[in-house]
Amino acid sequence: MFDALTDKLGVAFKRFTDKGRLTPADVELGLREVRLALLEADVNYKVARQFIDRVRERAVGGDVLESLTPGQQVIKIVYEELVTLLGGEDAGITYQPEPPTVVLLMGLQGSGKTTSAVKLALLTRQDGHRPMLVAADLQRAAASDQLQVLAGEQQLEVLVATSDQGIAKGVGKAVAEARRLGANVVIVDTAGRLDLDQPLMEELQAIRRATAIHHGLLVVDTMTGQEAVRVAGAFKEAVGVDGVVLTKLDGDARGGAALSMRAAIGLQVWYCGVGERARDLEPFHPERMARRILGMGDVLTLVERASQEITEEDAQEVEQRIRDGRLTLDDFIVQMRQLRRMGPLESILGMMPGGRDLLRQQGGNLPDEAQLGRLEAIVLSMTPRERSRPTTIDASRRRRIAAGSGTSPVEVSRLIKSFERMQEMMRGYSGLGGKRRLAADFLKGAPGGVVRGRP
């Protein structure tokens, strides 16, 4: 996510941080590279120009240039302006005091409306609500079937909007039925088109007239860049849009749509899709996203993901095992499965301060799903005694484990050695002194300036 932009901004920031003192000319050269980075990221050229003008106005003041750390001060200004560019404050569904809260999803065909509808329903369920989906796409063949299959996998309820008097009346009847059944959030999945056309807009306008819609969310594919911004502007003018859902943000190395949406057409991004799994829809936090773009990590989102997969009791149990030196390969498998559920390792590292640098040092060669699956197969081919005491595994046992897991004795040995090193490291971090060492090692990888001291 945003890799290309992050790398180019990192190069531009070196002009600020490599010098002890900055002149207005130094600032101008650095900002020129920032502007080029934004343009190469497919940011609207007017938005990029306005952004640079705001940063320049704040950065050339005496308080910044004459400070002890002028480079860090300029980067801090870029960060704050980036937060503003992304929308400033968090935005999302406001649940109505008298349910149900009705959310209308709109967008072109292929933008990801149907999958986003299911993901959004799951997100509202996490907030303690009872969501219900309405299939209102009667144009695309089997669209309602697709929604019912995806929703069924997540134990979500679906109503199909059908009426002899048109789709608008059908949606109204489905919302009324959802209210009767006790749903307090209704998400309506509407029809799309391959391109903008008048019949589509008229259909959406009719739905909004016939039903009290509390939030109109537009789903756009972030990979389309400025085209996504153009589409959003057209929907806003013709139908009315309250917020935007950006899909496929995890695959967008540039980020032009996310950066341009608010400044170009005045629409806030509410949610972003960061993966293919049903749980891979996140609220869009401008501050956290700015930190990711600048390579500062996103610890808060990482903690939230971990809390969804790891209970406090499990974490305390593992911590006690580490302190007592009782960590086994069974624990290793449990932790690896939890880590895999949090998302790709590259994504997790990207949210850690200094994680991108670590990834770069590894040449991007992180274990993929197939490699992690091989590690799990090795451990599962061991006996309970071998998993609890890997030191008992001799050459003949290694050959048996390799045959049982479809791997090689060398891979088995490598896993055992890695586990032994991890145990030694964990023992070194146990106790009060270990916690201090862990904190010190963490801070070594944390960027300076705006990052240090922030959560």
N, C-alpha and C positions, 0 to 999 in steps of 0.2 A: 504494500500500500504506500503510494507516494514516493517510492524508492528513488526514481529519477530526480524528482524535485528536491528531495532531501539531500541527495549527493551534491547537486549543483549549488544548493544554498550553503552547504558545508564548505565548498570551495570559496564561495563569495565571502563567507564570514571570516575566512583566514585573513582577508585584507584588513579586517577590523581588529583581530586579536593578535596578529603577528607584530604589531607596533605598540610601543609603550605610550606614544602620544599620537593623536589623530588631528589632521587638519581638515578643513572643509573639502579640500581636493581629494583627500583619502576617502572621506565619507562618500563623495560623489562617485568615485571609481567603484567602491564596494556596492553602492546602490545600483549602479549600472548593471553589474553582474546579477544582482538580485532581480532586477527588472527582466533581464534576459532569461533567467531561470523561470520566472513566472510565465513569460510568453511561450517558452518551450514546453511548459506544462499545460499549454492550451488555455491559459487564463485570458479572458476578454481583455483586449489591449487597453480599453478605457479604464477598466478596473485596475489593471496593473499600473497604469500611469497615476491614477488617483492614490493608489496604495503607496507608491514611491514618494509622491508629493507629501503625503502625511508623515511618512517616516523622516523625510528630509527636513521638514519644518521643525520636528521635535529634536532631531539628532544634531543639528548644527549649532544649537545653543551652547552658551558658555558652560552651563552646569554639566553638560555631557562631555564636551571636548576637553575641559580642564579637570575632569575627575581623575581619580587614581586608576580607574579601569574603564577608559572610554570605550574600548571595543566591546566589553560586556554590556555596557550601558546601551550601545547601539543595538546589540542583539536583543536585549530586553525590550527595547522599543519595537523592533520588528515583531517579536513574539506578541506583544500587546496589540499591535495593529492587526496582526494575523487573526487573533481571537475575535476582534471586532469585524474583520472581513468575513469570518465564518458565521457570524450572527450574534456574537457577544454572549447572550444568555441562552440557556438550554430551553428547548421548546418540546412539547409533546401533547398527548391527548389530555384534555381536561374533562374529567368524568363528571357527568351531570348529576345534580342532587336528586333529580327524579329520573330513574333509568327507564329505558336503556339509552346509553350514549351511542349515537349512530355515526359510523365512519364510512364515508364513500371513497373507495379506491378507484382512481382513474389512470389512464395511460395508454400508450400505443401498444399494439400487439407485439408480444415478445419482450416487453420491458420487465416482466416478472411479477405482474399483478397477482396472479393466483397463488404462487408460492409465497409472496409477501403477505397476502391476506392470512395465510395459515401461520406464518411466523409472527405477524402482529397479534393474532389471536392468542398465541402462546405467551407473548410478552404481557398482554393484559391479564392472562390467567396467573402469571407470576406475581402480578400486583394484587391478587386476591379477588379478581372479578370472574364472572361467568360469561365468557364470550360465546357468540353464535354467529356463524357465517351464512351469508345469503349469496347464492349463485345467481347472478343477474347477467351473465354472458350467454345469451341465447343465439349469438351469431356464429361463434366458432364451434365446430363439431366436437362433441364430447367434452366441452369446457366444464359443464357442471359435474360430469363424471370425474374429471381430473381433480376438481376441488374436493369432491366427496372422498376420493381415494386418499389424497394427501391429508385431509382433515381426519379421516378415520384412523390413519396411522398414529395420530396424536390424541385420539379420543376426544375430538372436537365435533360439535353438532353443526349440521348444515341444513338450511332450508332452500328450496328452489323457488325463485320468483317467477311464477307463471300466472297469466291472466288473459282472458279473452279481450280485455280492454287495453292491452299494451304493457310494455315492460315497467313503465312508471307505476301503474296501478299494482302490478305484481310485486314490486319492491315494497310498496306501502303495505300490502297484505302480509308479506313475509315479516316485516318489522313488527306489525301488530301481533302476529303469531309468536314471534320471539319474545315480545313483552309478556304475552299470556303464559309462556313457558318458563318465565322467570329469568331470562337473560338480561344482564345489565350492560352488556356491550354488544353491539351488532356491527359487523364488518361486511360491507356490500362489495362484492367482486363484480365489476362491470365489464362490458365488452370493449375490445380495443379495435384498432384498424392498423393496416400497414403504414398509413400516413394520416395526417390531419385531414378531416373532411367534415362537411356541414352536418350530414346525418348523425355522426357520432356526437357532435356538440349538442345538437337538438335533443338527442336521447338523454344525455346527461342533464341538460337543462330541465327536461320534463321530470326526471327523477327528483331533482332538487325542489321543483315546485310542488310535487305530489307528496313528498315526505320531509319531515323536519330533520335535515342533515346537520349534525353538530360540527363535523370536521370533514372537509374535502381534501384528501391526500392524493398527490400526484406521484405515481411510480415511474421513475426514469432510469435508464441504463447509463451509469456513469461513464462507461467505456466510450460512449458517443460524444463526449466532450461538450463543445459549444452547441452541438445539435440538441443536446439535452436541455440546455438553457433556452434555446429557441422554442422548443416544444413546450417547456414549462410556461414561457411567456404567453404562448398562444392559448393554452388551457386557462391560464389565469384571467386573460381578457375575455374569453368566450363563456366560461363556465363559473369561474371563481375557485381559487385554490388557497387553502390555508397553510399547507406545509408540503414538504417534499420527502419522498422515500427514495434514497439512492441505492440501487442494486449493483452488485458486482464491484463494490468499492475495494475489496481485497485484491482484485486483479488489475486495478488502475494505478500504474506507476506514476502517472502525471497529476491527476486530481483537478483538472481545469473546471469541471462541472461543479465540484464541491466548493471551490474557491470563488467561482463567479456568480453562483446562484443568488446570493443575498444582495450583493452590490449591483448586479446587472439588472435584475427584475424585481427585487424586493421580497423574494420568497426565502423563508427559513428552511433549512434541512432539519427534519425531525428525527428520521431514522436512517440507518445505513445497513445494507446487507454486507456481511463480511465472510461469507462462506456458503456452502451448499446445504449444510445441515439445517434442520427445522429451527434450532435454537440460535442460528447465526444471523440474528437481527438485533442491532444495538441502538439504543438512543444515541443521537448525535450530540456529543458534548463539544462545543467549539474550543474550549480551553484544552481539553485532552487531545483533540485532533491537532491543534496547533503544536502541542508538545511532540506529537508523533512526527509531524511534518518537519520540525526542526531537529529531529533525532534525539529528543530528550527523554523518550520513553513515555509510557502511560501506565504507571503503577496502579492507579485506582481501578482501571478497567481490568488489569491483570488480577488484582485481588478479588474483584467481583466475579470474574470467571472462575477463579479457584474456589470461591465460597459456594458456587453452584455445584461443584463436583466433589468437594472435600468438606465433610462435616467437622465441626469443632472437636467432637469426641475423637474422630479418627486422627485428626492432626495431633491432639494431645497424646494419644496412644503411641503414635509413631515417634513423637518427641521423647517420650519416656523410654521407648526401645533404644533410641539413639543414645540417650544418656547412660543406659545400662549396658550398652554394647551388645544388644540382642537383635540387631537388625538382620533379617534373613532375606533370602532370595524371594520368598513369598511376599514379603513387604515390598521388595523391588518391583515385582510384577504388579501389585496393587497400585503403587505410585506411578508406574509407567502407563497403566490403563487410564488413570485419572488424568495424567498429563496429555495423553492422546485425545481424551474427550474435550480438553480445553482448546484444541485446535492445532494446526501445524506448528512444529517447533520454531520455524522461521518467524511466524506471527508472534509467538510467545516471547522470543528473544527481542523482537522489535519493540515490545512494550517495556523492556527492562532498560534502565539507564545504563549506557555503555554496551547494550546488547548488539547494536548494529556493528560496533567496532569488533566485538567478539566474533560475530558472523563473518565479517570481512576477513578476520585473521584465519578463520577456518576455510576461507575460499568458497563460502556458501555450501560446503559439503556437509550438510546435516543429514542424519538418518531419515530416510523416508518411511512411509507406512510399511512397505515390504520388509525393510531391514528391521524395523521395530517388531514386526510380526515374527521374524526369524528369532529374535532375542527371546520373545515370549515362548516360542515353540521349544527352544533349548531348555528354558527353566521348567516348563511343563513336562519335559521328558525325564526330569530328575525324580528321584524318590523323595518323600517328605524329609528323610534324614539328610539327604544330599543338599536339599534346599536350605535346611537349617544349619548345616555344617559343610560348606563347600570345600573345606580343607581336606575332607575325606575322599574327594574325587581324584582317583589316580588315572593312569593312562588308559587302562582297560575300561573304566567307567566313562571316560571321555568318549571313547569310541562307541560305546553303547548309546550314550546320550546323543551323539552326533547322528547315529543311524536312526534313532527314534524321532529326531526332529528334522531330518532331511538336510542337515548341515554338515560341517566338517569338524574334526577334533580341534583344529586351529581356532575356529570360531568359538567353540566351547571354552577353550583356554583363555581366549581374549575376554570373554564375558566374565569369567571368574576373576581374572586379574583386575578388570575394571571395577567389579564389585568390591574387591578387597581394598582397592585404592579409595573408593567412595566411603567405605567403613572407616578407614584411617582418617579421612578428612572430616567426617562427621564427629568422630571421637575428639578431634582437635577443636571442634566448635562447641562441644558440650561444656556445661558449667558457666559460671560468670565470666571467667577469663575468655572462654570460647566465644561467648556472645559479643564481648568487646572486640575480639579479632574479626568476627563476622561483620560487625558494623564498620570497622576500619576498612576491611576488604571491599565492602559494598561502596563506601564513599570514594575509594580509589577509582572506581569505574564511573562515578557520577559526574556529569558535566558541571562546570562552574557557573557562576552568574545566576541567571534566572532559575536554574534548576535547583541549586543548592538552597536548602531551607524550605522548599515547597513540598507538599505531600506527594 
